[in-house]
Amino acid sequence: MPFANLLEKLRDRVVHRSQIGKRKLDRSAVRRRLDESRRILGERFLALARAGRVEVPAELSRYADAVRGLEEELQAIDRRLEELRNEHPGHHQPSTT
């Protein structure tokens, strides 16, 4: 195989692999946007449900209950964390989260 053909095949392979890499990056970016849109949709739907403007369908109620439970758990952790910080106010370190 002549050297020119080898270089051309190598170039083609590099181009092909870079196209695959680009498509993977594109897919990841769209996936992040989709996840964010779903999160916002869920938050807004729950806000409407809590305001009494929409009813949560029975098949979604366990998920709404799970979200509510996790929110309460997070609030309890935040309260306990604040209590711990207040036990030694001089040793408080800023949160990194």
ABEGO torsion letter per residue (X at the ends): XBAAAAAAAAAAAAAAAAAAAAAAAAAAAAAAAAAAAAAAAAAAAAAAAAAGABBBBAAAAAAAAAAAAAAAAAAAAAAAAAAAAAABAAABBBBAX
